[in-house]
């Protein structure tokens, strides 16, 4: 890499830290850039609802990047003003970020963000801007065409979106790097056996335990997993870990009375590997009914499952299939409780298959660590950075 890059500034508009995956994602990116030896600063708004803990401590990160909280207006808790409040906060944060960086950053620095409006503003002053595309722009085509044209680099998190960006927006392939999401291996490959993990969590030792960790949004397919559990024999127990309070309450209203379903709600991030290690099977039941699931996502959860060295049952949709295949997972039809139940039973009965796919999944995921991802990104921009 050329020595042009002095610092990396990451811009993130979400609550930081928080229970949201996007907040964790931003934190892990910053830590990874710091490990690569770059002075890294993340700019975040001083929003209501963020956890008051120090981000490095909350996420158990190295103290190798700086967090700068910038002023904003946040009245998101007032229901009828939520939409307006978010737009106002986003606009103000975009302007404040621009002003802050005019004084604090140099034109050699890399400006890195998955926030569209701040990135667009910054392209008018800073030559080295990278926009990271997570979702896919279904609307505002003119705005995104302008953004994609003005940024120097565009990072896209899966192949499907990469090809669509080129096809629909005419983006030059040479400015695009396709990098999926990532995982911290040491966080999830913890040295604990299944029985010990169950003891710590007060889970039964005589059940075949299926674990799902993550939010309970409809596009995650959690309803399908709950319906599949009803089909399974009673010696199977499905444990749902995660979700916001409202979503957990709603999910309990639908499935709390099912004998072999356990809904434990949100758990601290440091506890999630323990739940995954307690499992006989880990399930990624994403739906094919919503594009965010079918095409847009690059599920961090899948990478975390792969590190945990437990057999994975995942649905056959394009976003998942970019990583999961018949060699590293058991692939089932999406939105089909019967097929999902059969896949789960296969994962608990075919020991030879389980051993093969588990080890292949672990081997495959080592390509997708945060540090390797950061190195590939910095290598990509480093040869093109403007002095």
C-alpha positions as CSV (number, residue, x, y, z in Angstrom):
1,X,0.0,0.0,0.0
2,X,1.2,3.5,-0.8
3,X,1.8,5.7,2.2
4,X,-0.8,8.3,1.1
5,X,-3.4,7.4,3.6
6,X,-2.7,8.9,7.0
7,X,-6.0,8.4,8.8
8,X,-9.4,6.8,8.3
9,X,-12.5,8.6,9.3
10,X,-15.6,6.5,9.7
11,X,-19.0,8.1,9.7
12,X,-22.0,6.4,11.4
13,X,-25.4,8.0,12.1
14,X,-26.8,5.2,14.3
15,X,-26.9,5.0,18.1
16,X,-23.4,4.0,19.2
17,X,-23.1,1.7,21.0
18,X,-26.4,-0.1,20.8
19,X,-28.0,-3.5,20.5
20,X,-28.2,-3.1,16.7
21,X,-26.0,-5.1,14.3
22,X,-25.1,-1.9,12.4
23,X,-23.5,-0.3,15.5
24,X,-21.4,-3.4,16.1
25,X,-20.5,-3.5,12.4
26,X,-19.2,0.0,12.6
27,X,-17.2,-0.7,15.8
28,X,-15.6,-3.8,14.3
29,X,-14.6,-2.0,11.2
30,X,-12.9,0.7,13.2
31,X,-11.0,-1.8,15.3
32,X,-9.9,-3.7,12.2
33,X,-8.6,-0.5,10.6
34,X,-6.8,0.3,13.8
35,X,-5.2,-3.1,13.8
36,X,-3.9,-2.4,10.3
37,X,-1.9,0.5,11.8
38,X,-4.1,3.4,10.7
39,X,-5.2,6.3,13.0
40,X,-9.0,5.7,12.9
41,X,-11.8,8.0,14.2
42,X,-15.5,7.3,14.1
43,X,-17.9,10.2,14.0
44,X,-21.3,9.4,15.6
45,X,-24.2,11.6,16.8
46,X,-24.9,12.1,20.4
47,X,-28.3,10.4,20.0
48,X,-30.9,9.5,22.7
49,X,-31.2,5.8,23.4
50,X,-27.5,4.9,22.9
51,X,-26.0,2.8,25.6
52,X,-23.9,4.9,28.0
53,X,-21.1,2.3,28.1
54,X,-17.8,3.0,26.6
55,X,-18.0,1.4,23.1
56,X,-14.6,-0.4,23.3
57,X,-15.6,-1.9,26.6
58,X,-19.2,-2.7,25.6
59,X,-18.0,-4.5,22.4
60,X,-14.8,-5.8,24.1
61,X,-12.6,-4.2,21.5
62,X,-9.0,-3.0,21.4
63,X,-8.7,0.6,22.4
64,X,-7.2,1.5,19.0
65,X,-9.6,4.0,17.6
66,X,-11.2,7.3,18.7
67,X,-14.9,8.0,19.1
68,X,-16.1,11.5,18.5
69,X,-19.7,12.3,19.4
70,X,-21.2,15.2,17.4
71,X,-24.2,17.3,18.2
72,X,-27.6,16.5,16.7
73,X,-31.3,17.0,17.3
74,X,-33.0,13.8,18.5
75,X,-36.7,13.6,19.3
76,X,-37.2,10.1,18.0
77,X,-39.1,8.9,21.0
78,X,-42.1,11.1,20.1
79,X,-44.2,8.8,17.9
80,X,-45.8,11.1,15.4
81,X,-42.5,13.0,14.9
82,X,-40.3,10.0,14.3
83,X,-40.0,10.3,10.5
84,X,-39.4,14.0,10.6
85,X,-37.0,13.8,13.5
86,X,-34.9,11.1,11.8
87,X,-34.6,13.2,8.7
88,X,-33.7,16.3,10.7
89,X,-31.1,14.4,12.7
90,X,-29.6,12.9,9.6
91,X,-29.4,16.3,7.8
92,X,-27.8,18.0,10.8
93,X,-25.4,15.2,11.4
94,X,-24.4,15.3,7.8
95,X,-23.6,19.0,8.0
96,X,-21.8,18.8,11.3
97,X,-19.7,15.9,10.1
98,X,-18.7,17.9,7.0
99,X,-17.7,21.0,9.1
100,X,-15.8,18.8,11.6
101,X,-13.8,17.1,8.9
102,X,-13.0,20.3,7.1
103,X,-11.1,21.3,10.2
104,X,-9.8,17.9,11.4
105,X,-9.1,15.9,8.3
106,X,-6.7,16.3,5.4
107,X,-7.2,15.5,1.8
108,X,-5.0,12.4,2.1
109,X,-7.3,10.8,4.6
110,X,-9.8,8.2,3.7
111,X,-13.4,9.1,4.4
112,X,-15.4,5.9,4.9
113,X,-19.1,5.5,5.5
114,X,-22.3,3.7,4.8
115,X,-24.3,6.9,5.4
116,X,-25.4,8.3,2.0
117,X,-26.0,12.0,2.7
118,X,-22.8,12.7,4.7
119,X,-20.7,10.9,2.1
120,X,-22.2,12.9,-0.7
121,X,-21.5,16.2,1.0
122,X,-17.9,15.1,1.7
123,X,-17.2,14.2,-1.9
124,X,-17.3,17.9,-2.8
125,X,-14.2,18.5,-0.6
126,X,-12.4,15.2,0.0
127,X,-11.0,13.2,-2.9
128,X,-10.7,9.9,-1.1
129,X,-14.3,8.9,-0.2
130,X,-15.6,5.3,0.1
131,X,-19.3,4.5,0.3
132,X,-20.3,1.1,1.7
133,X,-23.6,-0.1,0.3
134,X,-25.5,-2.4,2.6
135,X,-29.1,-2.3,1.4
136,X,-30.1,-1.6,-2.2
137,X,-31.5,1.7,-3.3
138,X,-35.1,0.9,-4.4
139,X,-36.0,4.6,-4.7
140,X,-34.1,7.9,-5.0
141,X,-32.4,6.6,-8.1
142,X,-31.2,10.1,-9.1
143,X,-29.6,10.7,-5.7
144,X,-27.8,7.4,-5.7
145,X,-26.6,7.7,-9.2
146,X,-25.1,11.0,-8.2
147,X,-23.6,9.5,-5.1
148,X,-22.1,6.5,-6.9
149,X,-20.6,8.7,-9.6
150,X,-19.0,11.1,-7.1
151,X,-17.5,8.7,-4.6
152,X,-14.0,7.4,-5.5
153,X,-14.7,3.9,-4.2
154,X,-17.8,1.9,-3.8
155,X,-17.9,-1.1,-1.4
156,X,-20.7,-3.6,-2.0
157,X,-21.5,-6.4,0.4
158,X,-22.5,-9.2,-2.0
159,X,-22.3,-10.2,-5.7
160,X,-25.9,-9.7,-6.5
161,X,-25.9,-6.1,-5.5
162,X,-22.5,-5.5,-7.3
163,X,-24.0,-6.7,-10.6
164,X,-27.2,-4.7,-10.1
165,X,-25.2,-1.5,-9.3
166,X,-23.3,-1.9,-12.5
167,X,-26.4,-2.7,-14.5
168,X,-28.8,-0.1,-13.2
169,X,-26.4,2.8,-12.3
170,X,-23.6,2.3,-14.8
171,X,-20.9,2.3,-12.2
172,X,-17.5,1.4,-13.4
173,X,-16.5,-2.0,-12.2
174,X,-13.0,-0.8,-11.4
175,X,-14.2,1.5,-8.6
176,X,-16.1,-1.3,-6.9
177,X,-14.8,-3.7,-4.3
178,X,-17.2,-6.6,-3.3
179,X,-16.6,-7.4,0.4
180,X,-19.1,-9.4,2.4
181,X,-19.5,-8.9,6.2
182,X,-17.1,-10.5,8.6
183,X,-16.6,-12.1,12.0
184,X,-14.1,-12.1,14.9
185,X,-13.0,-15.7,15.2
186,X,-11.8,-15.5,18.8
187,X,-15.2,-14.1,20.0
188,X,-17.2,-17.2,18.8
189,X,-14.8,-20.1,18.9
190,X,-14.7,-20.1,22.6
191,X,-13.1,-23.1,24.4
192,X,-16.2,-24.6,26.0
193,X,-18.1,-27.8,25.3
194,X,-21.8,-28.2,24.7
195,X,-22.6,-29.7,28.1
196,X,-20.7,-27.0,30.0
197,X,-22.4,-24.3,28.0
198,X,-25.8,-25.7,28.9
199,X,-24.9,-25.9,32.5
200,X,-24.0,-22.2,32.6
201,X,-27.2,-21.3,30.8
202,X,-29.5,-23.7,32.8
203,X,-30.5,-25.5,29.6
204,X,-31.6,-29.1,29.7
205,X,-28.9,-31.7,28.9
206,X,-31.4,-34.3,27.5
207,X,-32.8,-32.3,24.7
208,X,-31.7,-31.7,21.1
209,X,-31.3,-28.0,21.2
210,X,-31.8,-25.7,18.2
211,X,-30.5,-22.1,18.6
212,X,-31.4,-19.0,16.7
213,X,-29.6,-15.8,17.7
214,X,-30.6,-12.4,16.2
215,X,-33.5,-10.1,15.8
216,X,-37.1,-11.3,15.4
217,X,-38.0,-9.3,12.3
218,X,-40.3,-11.0,9.8
219,X,-37.6,-11.2,7.1
220,X,-35.4,-13.1,9.4
221,X,-37.7,-16.1,9.1
222,X,-38.2,-16.7,12.8
223,X,-41.9,-17.4,12.4
224,X,-41.0,-20.2,10.0
225,X,-38.6,-21.7,12.5
226,X,-41.2,-21.5,15.2
227,X,-43.7,-23.3,13.0
228,X,-41.0,-25.9,12.1
229,X,-40.5,-26.5,15.9
230,X,-44.1,-27.5,16.3
231,X,-43.5,-30.3,13.8
232,X,-40.4,-31.6,15.5
233,X,-40.6,-34.3,18.2
234,X,-40.8,-33.1,21.8
235,X,-37.2,-34.0,22.6
236,X,-36.2,-31.0,20.4
237,X,-36.1,-27.5,22.0
238,X,-35.7,-24.4,20.0
239,X,-34.2,-21.4,21.7
240,X,-34.7,-17.9,20.3
241,X,-32.0,-15.5,21.6
242,X,-32.4,-11.8,20.8
243,X,-34.9,-9.2,19.7
244,X,-36.1,-5.8,20.9
245,X,-38.5,-5.7,23.9
246,X,-41.5,-5.1,21.8
247,X,-40.6,-7.8,19.3
248,X,-39.9,-10.3,22.1
249,X,-43.3,-9.5,23.7
250,X,-45.0,-10.0,20.4
251,X,-43.2,-13.2,19.6
252,X,-44.0,-14.6,23.1
253,X,-47.6,-13.8,22.4
254,X,-47.6,-16.0,19.4
255,X,-45.3,-18.8,20.4
256,X,-44.7,-18.5,24.2
257,X,-47.2,-21.3,24.8
258,X,-45.4,-23.8,22.6
259,X,-43.9,-26.5,24.8
260,X,-40.6,-26.9,23.0
261,X,-39.9,-23.2,22.3
262,X,-37.9,-21.1,24.7
263,X,-37.7,-17.3,24.1
264,X,-35.0,-15.7,26.2
265,X,-34.9,-12.2,24.6
266,X,-32.0,-9.9,24.3
267,X,-28.7,-11.0,25.8
268,X,-25.4,-9.1,26.1
269,X,-23.2,-9.7,23.0
270,X,-20.5,-11.4,25.1
271,X,-23.0,-14.1,26.1
272,X,-24.1,-15.0,22.5
273,X,-21.2,-17.4,21.8
274,X,-22.2,-19.4,24.9
275,X,-25.7,-19.8,23.5
276,X,-24.4,-20.9,20.2
277,X,-22.0,-23.4,21.8
278,X,-24.9,-24.9,23.7
279,X,-26.6,-25.9,20.4
280,X,-26.9,-29.1,18.5
281,X,-28.0,-27.1,15.5
282,X,-27.8,-23.4,14.5
283,X,-30.5,-22.1,12.2
284,X,-30.5,-19.3,9.7
285,X,-34.2,-19.3,8.5
286,X,-34.2,-16.1,6.3
287,X,-37.3,-15.7,4.1
288,X,-37.4,-15.4,0.3
289,X,-40.5,-13.2,0.5
290,X,-38.6,-9.9,1.1
291,X,-35.8,-8.6,-1.0
292,X,-33.8,-7.4,2.0
293,X,-33.4,-11.0,3.0
294,X,-33.3,-12.7,-0.4
295,X,-30.9,-10.4,-2.2
296,X,-29.6,-7.4,-0.1
297,X,-28.1,-8.8,3.1
298,X,-24.7,-10.4,3.8
299,X,-25.7,-12.0,7.1
300,X,-23.1,-11.5,9.9
301,X,-25.0,-14.2,11.8
302,X,-24.0,-16.8,9.3
303,X,-20.3,-16.0,9.8
304,X,-20.8,-16.2,13.6
305,X,-22.5,-19.6,13.2
306,X,-19.7,-20.9,11.0
307,X,-17.1,-20.0,13.7
308,X,-19.1,-21.7,16.4
309,X,-18.4,-25.2,15.0
310,X,-22.0,-26.4,15.2
311,X,-23.9,-27.7,12.1
312,X,-25.9,-25.0,10.3
313,X,-29.3,-25.3,8.7
314,X,-29.8,-22.3,6.3
315,X,-32.3,-21.4,3.6
316,X,-31.8,-21.6,-0.1
317,X,-31.8,-17.9,-1.1
318,X,-29.2,-15.9,-3.1
319,X,-27.8,-13.8,-0.3
320,X,-27.2,-16.9,1.9
321,X,-26.0,-19.0,-1.0
322,X,-23.1,-16.7,-1.6
323,X,-21.5,-18.2,1.5
324,X,-23.5,-21.3,2.5
325,X,-23.5,-24.4,0.3
326,X,-24.0,-28.1,0.5
327,X,-20.4,-28.6,1.7
328,X,-20.6,-26.3,4.7
329,X,-24.3,-26.3,5.7
330,X,-27.6,-28.1,5.3
331,X,-29.6,-26.1,2.8
332,X,-33.4,-26.1,3.0
333,X,-36.3,-24.5,1.1
334,X,-37.1,-21.0,2.4
335,X,-40.5,-20.4,4.0
336,X,-41.2,-24.1,4.4
337,X,-41.6,-25.3,8.0
338,X,-41.7,-29.0,6.9
339,X,-38.4,-28.8,4.9
340,X,-36.8,-26.8,7.7
341,X,-37.8,-29.4,10.3
342,X,-36.4,-32.2,8.1
343,X,-33.1,-30.3,7.8
344,X,-32.9,-29.9,11.5
345,X,-33.5,-33.6,12.1
346,X,-30.8,-34.4,9.5
347,X,-28.4,-32.2,11.4
348,X,-28.9,-34.1,14.6
349,X,-28.8,-37.6,13.1
350,X,-26.2,-37.8,10.3
351,X,-23.0,-37.6,12.4
352,X,-20.6,-38.0,9.4
353,X,-22.3,-35.2,7.5
354,X,-22.3,-33.0,10.5
355,X,-18.6,-33.4,11.1
356,X,-17.8,-32.6,7.4
357,X,-20.0,-29.5,7.1
358,X,-18.9,-28.1,10.5
359,X,-15.2,-28.3,9.7
360,X,-15.7,-27.0,6.1
361,X,-17.8,-24.0,7.5
362,X,-15.0,-23.2,9.9
363,X,-12.3,-23.4,7.2
364,X,-14.4,-21.2,4.8
365,X,-15.1,-18.5,7.4
366,X,-11.4,-17.8,8.0
367,X,-11.4,-15.8,4.8
368,X,-14.0,-13.4,6.3
369,X,-12.4,-12.1,9.4
370,X,-12.6,-8.4,10.2
371,X,-8.8,-8.0,9.9
372,X,-8.6,-9.7,6.5
373,X,-11.5,-7.7,5.3
374,X,-9.9,-4.5,6.4
375,X,-6.6,-5.4,4.7
376,X,-8.3,-6.1,1.4
377,X,-10.2,-2.8,1.6
378,X,-7.1,-0.8,2.4
379,X,-5.1,-2.6,-0.2
380,X,-7.8,-1.8,-2.8
381,X,-7.9,1.9,-2.0
382,X,-4.2,2.3,-1.2
383,X,-3.0,1.9,-4.7
384,X,-5.4,4.6,-5.9
385,X,-5.3,7.2,-3.1
386,X,-4.8,10.8,-4.1
387,X,-2.0,12.6,-2.3
